[in-house]
Amino acid sequence: MPRGGSVAYNFLPIIKALCVKESWVALIAKITFLKIPRPPHGYRYLGKNNWVRIYGEGVSNVACMFNFMDDKEYYDEDTTEVELVFFEGEPAVRKLVPEYTFSFYILNLEIAKGVILHKS
């Protein structure tokens, strides 16, 4: 078994190196997690470096990492602000301007809806 219990864990430094968190582009979004039926409890979201796919008008199937702005846990139907991070050179970032609405997906499951609040 690879260190950390998964192959993905071993590639984490490479994945982080491919991402850009440039000082000239900071994206802050407000997201609301959708209610997804999962017996017996809802799903919980927490931590840093959460990978999803982002979809919106003119943006389709773009890899996106989001980080919570605090150390809280969030559940279905909770709303919070997050920081968005993309692979370096991702052209879709130009389309993500304040008030742009989007959805987060994991595989083919929509998990959240959001809006861009701030881009600098």
VMD Tcl script that builds the backbone (N, CA, C; Angstrom):
set m [mol new atoms 360]
animate dup $m
set s [atomselect $m all]
$s set {name element resname resid chain x y z} {
  {N N MET 1 A 0.854 -1.179 0.000}
  {CA C MET 1 A 0.000 0.000 0.000}
  {C C MET 1 A 0.894 1.234 0.000}
  {N N PRO 2 A 0.641 2.217 -0.890}
  {CA C PRO 2 A 1.439 3.431 -0.923}
  {C C PRO 2 A 1.308 4.223 0.375}
  {N N ARG 3 A 2.285 5.066 0.628}
  {CA C ARG 3 A 2.250 5.929 1.802}
  {C C ARG 3 A 0.955 6.727 1.812}
  {N N GLY 4 A 0.304 6.791 2.953}
  {CA C GLY 4 A -0.932 7.548 3.082}
  {C C GLY 4 A -2.160 6.776 2.658}
  {N N GLY 5 A -1.964 5.548 2.192}
  {CA C GLY 5 A -3.104 4.701 1.891}
  {C C GLY 5 A -3.686 4.858 0.497}
  {N N SER 6 A -3.156 5.756 -0.322}
  {CA C SER 6 A -3.701 5.891 -1.671}
  {C C SER 6 A -2.644 6.447 -2.610}
  {N N VAL 7 A -2.817 6.138 -3.877}
  {CA C VAL 7 A -1.909 6.653 -4.892}
  {C C VAL 7 A -2.034 8.165 -4.979}
  {N N ALA 8 A -3.274 8.687 -4.870}
  {CA C ALA 8 A -3.493 10.131 -4.955}
  {C C ALA 8 A -2.689 10.883 -3.894}
  {N N TYR 9 A -2.561 10.313 -2.711}
  {CA C TYR 9 A -1.809 10.972 -1.637}
  {C C TYR 9 A -0.361 11.202 -2.065}
  {N N ASN 10 A 0.226 10.223 -2.762}
  {CA C ASN 10 A 1.615 10.347 -3.195}
  {C C ASN 10 A 1.805 11.432 -4.240}
  {N N PHE 11 A 0.757 11.772 -4.991}
  {CA C PHE 11 A 0.854 12.785 -6.019}
  {C C PHE 11 A 0.431 14.162 -5.541}
  {N N LEU 12 A 0.058 14.315 -4.276}
  {CA C LEU 12 A -0.410 15.592 -3.755}
  {C C LEU 12 A 0.594 16.726 -3.980}
  {N N PRO 13 A 1.900 16.537 -3.742}
  {CA C PRO 13 A 2.832 17.647 -4.014}
  {C C PRO 13 A 2.835 18.067 -5.483}
  {N N ILE 14 A 2.685 17.118 -6.396}
  {CA C ILE 14 A 2.652 17.441 -7.822}
  {C C ILE 14 A 1.384 18.220 -8.143}
  {N N ILE 15 A 0.258 17.782 -7.617}
  {CA C ILE 15 A -1.009 18.467 -7.861}
  {C C ILE 15 A -0.950 19.889 -7.331}
  {N N LYS 16 A -0.411 20.065 -6.129}
  {CA C LYS 16 A -0.305 21.415 -5.556}
  {C C LYS 16 A 0.609 22.299 -6.404}
  {N N ALA 17 A 1.672 21.732 -6.963}
  {CA C ALA 17 A 2.592 22.508 -7.785}
  {C C ALA 17 A 1.933 22.955 -9.088}
  {N N LEU 18 A 1.002 22.176 -9.618}
  {CA C LEU 18 A 0.313 22.520 -10.855}
  {C C LEU 18 A -0.749 23.589 -10.657}
  {N N CYS 19 A -1.170 23.800 -9.432}
  {CA C CYS 19 A -2.197 24.795 -9.149}
  {C C CYS 19 A -1.557 26.149 -8.946}
  {N N VAL 20 A -2.347 27.160 -9.204}
  {CA C VAL 20 A -1.829 28.510 -9.053}
  {C C VAL 20 A -2.725 29.278 -8.083}
  {N N LYS 21 A -2.086 29.990 -7.213}
  {CA C LYS 21 A -2.776 30.870 -6.277}
  {C C LYS 21 A -2.045 32.199 -6.388}
  {N N GLU 22 A -2.146 32.781 -7.591}
  {CA C GLU 22 A -1.362 33.962 -7.906}
  {C C GLU 22 A -1.863 35.171 -7.136}
  {N N SER 23 A -0.925 36.064 -6.816}
  {CA C SER 23 A -1.283 37.238 -6.038}
  {C C SER 23 A -2.208 38.167 -6.819}
  {N N TRP 24 A -2.175 38.139 -8.154}
  {CA C TRP 24 A -3.007 39.045 -8.942}
  {C C TRP 24 A -4.416 38.510 -9.174}
  {N N VAL 25 A -4.674 37.242 -8.861}
  {CA C VAL 25 A -6.020 36.684 -9.016}
  {C C VAL 25 A -6.406 35.956 -7.737}
  {N N ALA 26 A -7.381 36.492 -7.057}
  {CA C ALA 26 A -7.956 35.807 -5.898}
  {C C ALA 26 A -9.451 35.742 -6.139}
  {N N LEU 27 A -9.999 34.548 -6.113}
  {CA C LEU 27 A -11.429 34.373 -6.327}
  {C C LEU 27 A -12.082 33.941 -5.027}
  {N N ILE 28 A -13.053 34.716 -4.599}
  {CA C ILE 28 A -13.835 34.380 -3.413}
  {C C ILE 28 A -15.275 34.187 -3.889}
  {N N ALA 29 A -15.873 33.091 -3.443}
  {CA C ALA 29 A -17.247 32.781 -3.851}
  {C C ALA 29 A -18.087 32.434 -2.632}
  {N N LYS 30 A -19.368 32.624 -2.773}
  {CA C LYS 30 A -20.328 32.198 -1.758}
  {C C LYS 30 A -21.039 30.975 -2.332}
  {N N ILE 31 A -21.007 29.868 -1.597}
  {CA C ILE 31 A -21.645 28.640 -2.078}
  {C C ILE 31 A -22.668 28.127 -1.073}
  {N N THR 32 A -23.655 27.439 -1.601}
  {CA C THR 32 A -24.648 26.758 -0.778}
  {C C THR 32 A -24.650 25.291 -1.182}
  {N N PHE 33 A -24.385 24.433 -0.221}
  {CA C PHE 33 A -24.406 23.001 -0.488}
  {C C PHE 33 A -25.839 22.534 -0.664}
  {N N LEU 34 A -26.059 21.691 -1.638}
  {CA C LEU 34 A -27.390 21.178 -1.917}
  {C C LEU 34 A -27.721 20.023 -0.987}
  {N N LYS 35 A -29.005 19.808 -0.777}
  {CA C LYS 35 A -29.439 18.654 0.016}
  {C C LYS 35 A -29.391 17.433 -0.885}
  {N N ILE 36 A -28.557 16.506 -0.512}
  {CA C ILE 36 A -28.384 15.282 -1.277}
  {C C ILE 36 A -28.817 14.132 -0.385}
  {N N PRO 37 A -29.859 13.418 -0.762}
  {CA C PRO 37 A -30.353 12.342 0.103}
  {C C PRO 37 A -29.338 11.215 0.261}
  {N N ARG 38 A -28.914 11.025 1.490}
  {CA C ARG 38 A -27.994 9.948 1.830}
  {C C ARG 38 A -28.384 9.428 3.199}
  {N N PRO 39 A -29.048 8.309 3.265}
  {CA C PRO 39 A -29.441 7.808 4.594}
  {C C PRO 39 A -28.224 7.367 5.395}
  {N N PRO 40 A -28.150 7.506 6.700}
  {CA C PRO 40 A -29.174 8.149 7.522}
  {C C PRO 40 A -28.887 9.618 7.767}
  {N N HIS 41 A -27.725 10.138 7.318}
  {CA C HIS 41 A -27.357 11.523 7.610}
  {C C HIS 41 A -26.977 12.248 6.338}
  {N N GLY 42 A -26.937 13.574 6.407}
  {CA C GLY 42 A -26.445 14.380 5.298}
  {C C GLY 42 A -24.937 14.284 5.208}
  {N N TYR 43 A -24.372 14.887 4.177}
  {CA C TYR 43 A -22.942 14.832 3.944}
  {C C TYR 43 A -22.254 16.002 4.631}
  {N N ARG 44 A -21.020 15.827 5.032}
  {CA C ARG 44 A -20.264 16.871 5.717}
  {C C ARG 44 A -19.085 17.278 4.852}
  {N N TYR 45 A -18.799 18.584 4.818}
  {CA C TYR 45 A -17.698 19.149 4.040}
  {C C TYR 45 A -16.780 19.892 4.999}
  {N N LEU 46 A -15.482 19.731 4.830}
  {CA C LEU 46 A -14.534 20.433 5.687}
  {C C LEU 46 A -13.161 20.437 5.048}
  {N N GLY 47 A -12.276 21.233 5.613}
  {CA C GLY 47 A -10.872 21.197 5.255}
  {C C GLY 47 A -10.453 22.085 4.109}
  {N N LYS 48 A -9.284 21.770 3.607}
  {CA C LYS 48 A -8.649 22.515 2.518}
  {C C LYS 48 A -8.461 21.580 1.328}
  {N N ASN 49 A -8.222 22.167 0.182}
  {CA C ASN 49 A -7.892 21.414 -1.030}
  {C C ASN 49 A -8.978 20.415 -1.421}
  {N N ASN 50 A -10.212 20.873 -1.486}
  {CA C ASN 50 A -11.342 20.059 -1.907}
  {C C ASN 50 A -11.507 20.202 -3.418}
  {N N TRP 51 A -11.382 19.112 -4.157}
  {CA C TRP 51 A -11.447 19.147 -5.619}
  {C C TRP 51 A -12.848 18.870 -6.128}
  {N N VAL 52 A -13.303 19.710 -7.051}
  {CA C VAL 52 A -14.593 19.555 -7.702}
  {C C VAL 52 A -14.442 19.956 -9.168}
  {N N ARG 53 A -15.518 19.830 -9.899}
  {CA C ARG 53 A -15.617 20.349 -11.271}
  {C C ARG 53 A -16.607 21.501 -11.222}
  {N N ILE 54 A -16.288 22.581 -11.926}
  {CA C ILE 54 A -17.148 23.755 -11.929}
  {C C ILE 54 A -17.818 23.878 -13.295}
  {N N TYR 55 A -19.115 24.192 -13.265}
  {CA C TYR 55 A -19.911 24.384 -14.469}
  {C C TYR 55 A -20.686 25.690 -14.334}
  {N N GLY 56 A -20.835 26.395 -15.444}
  {CA C GLY 56 A -21.622 27.614 -15.498}
  {C C GLY 56 A -21.740 28.022 -16.952}
  {N N GLU 57 A -22.329 29.169 -17.204}
  {CA C GLU 57 A -22.465 29.630 -18.581}
  {C C GLU 57 A -21.087 29.874 -19.192}
  {N N GLY 58 A -20.760 29.140 -20.231}
  {CA C GLY 58 A -19.466 29.276 -20.901}
  {C C GLY 58 A -18.329 28.556 -20.208}
  {N N VAL 59 A -18.591 27.894 -19.098}
  {CA C VAL 59 A -17.565 27.153 -18.349}
  {C C VAL 59 A -18.104 25.747 -18.108}
  {N N SER 60 A -17.341 24.754 -18.554}
  {CA C SER 60 A -17.833 23.383 -18.443}
  {C C SER 60 A -16.699 22.439 -18.062}
  {N N ASN 61 A -16.925 21.672 -17.012}
  {CA C ASN 61 A -16.006 20.611 -16.612}
  {C C ASN 61 A -14.586 21.123 -16.334}
  {N N VAL 62 A -14.490 22.186 -15.572}
  {CA C VAL 62 A -13.197 22.782 -15.225}
  {C C VAL 62 A -12.808 22.352 -13.814}
  {N N ALA 63 A -11.611 21.795 -13.661}
  {CA C ALA 63 A -11.117 21.382 -12.347}
  {C C ALA 63 A -10.932 22.612 -11.467}
  {N N CYS 64 A -11.410 22.514 -10.245}
  {CA C CYS 64 A -11.368 23.636 -9.311}
  {C C CYS 64 A -11.135 23.090 -7.905}
  {N N MET 65 A -10.238 23.719 -7.189}
  {CA C MET 65 A -10.012 23.376 -5.791}
  {C C MET 65 A -10.613 24.503 -4.955}
  {N N PHE 66 A -11.356 24.131 -3.912}
  {CA C PHE 66 A -11.876 25.184 -3.036}
  {C C PHE 66 A -11.415 24.942 -1.610}
  {N N ASN 67 A -11.207 26.052 -0.925}
  {CA C ASN 67 A -10.757 26.049 0.464}
  {C C ASN 67 A -11.732 26.865 1.296}
  {N N PHE 68 A -12.121 26.316 2.436}
  {CA C PHE 68 A -12.979 27.060 3.348}
  {C C PHE 68 A -12.172 28.188 3.986}
  {N N MET 69 A -12.845 29.286 4.288}
  {CA C MET 69 A -12.184 30.459 4.868}
  {C C MET 69 A -12.008 30.314 6.379}
  {N N ASP 70 A -12.576 29.254 6.956}
  {CA C ASP 70 A -12.473 29.025 8.395}
  {C C ASP 70 A -12.282 27.531 8.644}
  {N N ASP 71 A -12.252 27.131 9.879}
  {CA C ASP 71 A -12.036 25.730 10.228}
  {C C ASP 71 A -13.325 25.012 10.615}
  {N N LYS 72 A -14.452 25.498 10.149}
  {CA C LYS 72 A -15.738 24.886 10.485}
  {C C LYS 72 A -16.055 23.728 9.553}
  {N N GLU 73 A -17.031 22.913 9.971}
  {CA C GLU 73 A -17.590 21.869 9.121}
  {C C GLU 73 A -18.905 22.377 8.570}
  {N N TYR 74 A -19.218 21.993 7.347}
  {CA C TYR 74 A -20.465 22.405 6.714}
  {C C TYR 74 A -21.228 21.174 6.252}
  {N N TYR 75 A -22.549 21.312 6.224}
  {CA C TYR 75 A -23.428 20.200 5.875}
  {C C TYR 75 A -24.369 20.623 4.755}
  {N N ASP 76 A -25.142 19.668 4.251}
  {CA C ASP 76 A -26.135 19.962 3.223}
  {C C ASP 76 A -26.961 21.180 3.628}
  {N N GLU 77 A -27.178 22.059 2.663}
  {CA C GLU 77 A -27.963 23.285 2.785}
  {C C GLU 77 A -27.270 24.403 3.552}
  {N N ASP 78 A -26.014 24.220 3.989}
  {CA C ASP 78 A -25.255 25.303 4.616}
  {C C ASP 78 A -24.679 26.214 3.532}
  {N N THR 79 A -24.478 27.477 3.896}
  {CA C THR 79 A -23.895 28.474 2.997}
  {C C THR 79 A -22.629 29.024 3.639}
  {N N THR 80 A -21.592 29.216 2.821}
  {CA C THR 80 A -20.324 29.744 3.322}
  {C C THR 80 A -19.540 30.393 2.191}
  {N N GLU 81 A -18.501 31.122 2.554}
  {CA C GLU 81 A -17.584 31.684 1.564}
  {C C GLU 81 A -16.375 30.773 1.431}
  {N N VAL 82 A -15.886 30.645 0.188}
  {CA C VAL 82 A -14.732 29.792 -0.100}
  {C C VAL 82 A -13.782 30.523 -1.037}
  {N N GLU 83 A -12.536 30.087 -1.013}
  {CA C GLU 83 A -11.528 30.551 -1.959}
  {C C GLU 83 A -11.435 29.512 -3.067}
  {N N LEU 84 A -11.396 29.966 -4.336}
  {CA C LEU 84 A -11.292 29.067 -5.473}
  {C C LEU 84 A -9.880 29.116 -6.042}
  {N N VAL 85 A -9.331 27.956 -6.388}
  {CA C VAL 85 A -7.990 27.845 -6.958}
  {C C VAL 85 A -8.082 26.955 -8.195}
  {N N PHE 86 A -7.371 27.330 -9.269}
  {CA C PHE 86 A -7.422 26.601 -10.534}
  {C C PHE 86 A -6.017 26.229 -10.987}
  {N N PHE 87 A -5.943 25.285 -11.927}
  {CA C PHE 87 A -4.658 24.959 -12.534}
  {C C PHE 87 A -4.119 26.187 -13.245}
  {N N GLU 88 A -2.803 26.361 -13.217}
  {CA C GLU 88 A -2.157 27.500 -13.853}
  {C C GLU 88 A -2.496 27.542 -15.335}
  {N N GLY 89 A -2.843 28.719 -15.812}
  {CA C GLY 89 A -3.160 28.910 -17.222}
  {C C GLY 89 A -4.582 28.537 -17.611}
  {N N GLU 90 A -5.426 28.209 -16.659}
  {CA C GLU 90 A -6.818 27.825 -16.960}
  {C C GLU 90 A -7.546 29.018 -17.585}
  {N N PRO 91 A -7.945 28.921 -18.864}
  {CA C PRO 91 A -8.584 30.067 -19.527}
  {C C PRO 91 A -9.967 30.421 -18.976}
  {N N ALA 92 A -10.656 29.481 -18.368}
  {CA C ALA 92 A -12.001 29.744 -17.843}
  {C C ALA 92 A -11.994 30.780 -16.729}
  {N N VAL 93 A -10.866 30.978 -16.069}
  {CA C VAL 93 A -10.793 31.923 -14.946}
  {C C VAL 93 A -11.188 33.330 -15.391}
  {N N ARG 94 A -10.891 33.677 -16.644}
  {CA C ARG 94 A -11.244 35.022 -17.152}
  {C C ARG 94 A -12.752 35.268 -17.121}
  {N N LYS 95 A -13.541 34.203 -17.249}
  {CA C LYS 95 A -15.001 34.343 -17.282}
  {C C LYS 95 A -15.616 34.455 -15.889}
  {N N LEU 96 A -14.855 34.139 -14.869}
  {CA C LEU 96 A -15.373 34.115 -13.498}
  {C C LEU 96 A -15.247 35.498 -12.873}
  {N N VAL 97 A -16.247 36.297 -13.079}
  {CA C VAL 97 A -16.282 37.675 -12.585}
  {C C VAL 97 A -17.347 37.780 -11.496}
  {N N PRO 98 A -17.313 38.848 -10.690}
  {CA C PRO 98 A -18.340 38.999 -9.660}
  {C C PRO 98 A -19.753 38.868 -10.240}
  {N N GLU 99 A -20.608 38.188 -9.493}
  {CA C GLU 99 A -21.998 37.884 -9.812}
  {C C GLU 99 A -22.160 36.724 -10.796}
  {N N TYR 100 A -21.064 36.115 -11.238}
  {CA C TYR 100 A -21.139 34.928 -12.096}
  {C C TYR 100 A -21.636 33.758 -11.250}
  {N N THR 101 A -22.659 33.059 -11.726}
  {CA C THR 101 A -23.206 31.920 -10.987}
  {C C THR 101 A -22.678 30.614 -11.577}
  {N N PHE 102 A -22.508 29.628 -10.720}
  {CA C PHE 102 A -21.910 28.358 -11.133}
  {C C PHE 102 A -22.415 27.229 -10.247}
  {N N SER 103 A -22.053 26.011 -10.620}
  {CA C SER 103 A -22.354 24.819 -9.821}
  {C C SER 103 A -21.080 24.016 -9.624}
  {N N PHE 104 A -20.987 23.354 -8.478}
  {CA C PHE 104 A -19.912 22.399 -8.200}
  {C C PHE 104 A -20.451 20.991 -8.432}
  {N N TYR 105 A -19.644 20.171 -9.083}
  {CA C TYR 105 A -19.997 18.771 -9.305}
  {C C TYR 105 A -18.862 17.869 -8.835}
  {N N ILE 106 A -19.221 16.705 -8.333}
  {CA C ILE 106 A -18.309 15.595 -8.113}
  {C C ILE 106 A -18.866 14.466 -8.957}
  {N N LEU 107 A -18.075 14.028 -9.937}
  {CA C LEU 107 A -18.549 13.092 -10.962}
  {C C LEU 107 A -19.777 13.705 -11.623}
  {N N ASN 108 A -20.920 13.043 -11.620}
  {CA C ASN 108 A -22.109 13.632 -12.238}
  {C C ASN 108 A -23.115 14.126 -11.197}
  {N N LEU 109 A -22.666 14.308 -9.963}
  {CA C LEU 109 A -23.537 14.737 -8.874}
  {C C LEU 109 A -23.300 16.209 -8.549}
  {N N GLU 110 A -24.336 17.034 -8.694}
  {CA C GLU 110 A -24.236 18.449 -8.327}
  {C C GLU 110 A -24.296 18.552 -6.808}
  {N N ILE 111 A -23.265 19.150 -6.203}
  {CA C ILE 111 A -23.205 19.234 -4.745}
  {C C ILE 111 A -23.436 20.632 -4.196}
  {N N ALA 112 A -23.240 21.679 -5.029}
  {CA C ALA 112 A -23.384 23.052 -4.524}
  {C C ALA 112 A -23.643 24.017 -5.671}
  {N N LYS 113 A -24.254 25.138 -5.324}
  {CA C LYS 113 A -24.431 26.257 -6.247}
  {C C LYS 113 A -23.733 27.454 -5.621}
  {N N GLY 114 A -23.190 28.321 -6.478}
  {CA C GLY 114 A -22.472 29.458 -5.921}
  {C C GLY 114 A -22.473 30.669 -6.823}
  {N N VAL 115 A -21.907 31.737 -6.299}
  {CA C VAL 115 A -21.756 32.982 -7.020}
  {C C VAL 115 A -20.394 33.584 -6.658}
  {N N ILE 116 A -19.708 34.128 -7.658}
  {CA C ILE 116 A -18.430 34.797 -7.417}
  {C C ILE 116 A -18.715 36.123 -6.727}
  {N N LEU 117 A -18.030 36.360 -5.613}
  {CA C LEU 117 A -18.197 37.616 -4.859}
  {C C LEU 117 A -17.116 38.625 -5.187}
  {N N HIS 118 A -15.883 38.119 -5.323}
  {CA C HIS 118 A -14.738 39.030 -5.437}
  {C C HIS 118 A -13.654 38.400 -6.297}
  {N N LYS 119 A -13.082 39.187 -7.150}
  {CA C LYS 119 A -11.934 38.755 -7.959}
  {C C LYS 119 A -10.931 39.896 -7.962}
  {N N SER 120 A -9.702 39.582 -7.596}
  {CA C SER 120 A -8.682 40.636 -7.606}
  {C C SER 120 A -7.399 40.126 -8.223}
}
mol reanalyze $m
mol bondsrecalc $m
mol representation Tube
mol addrep $m
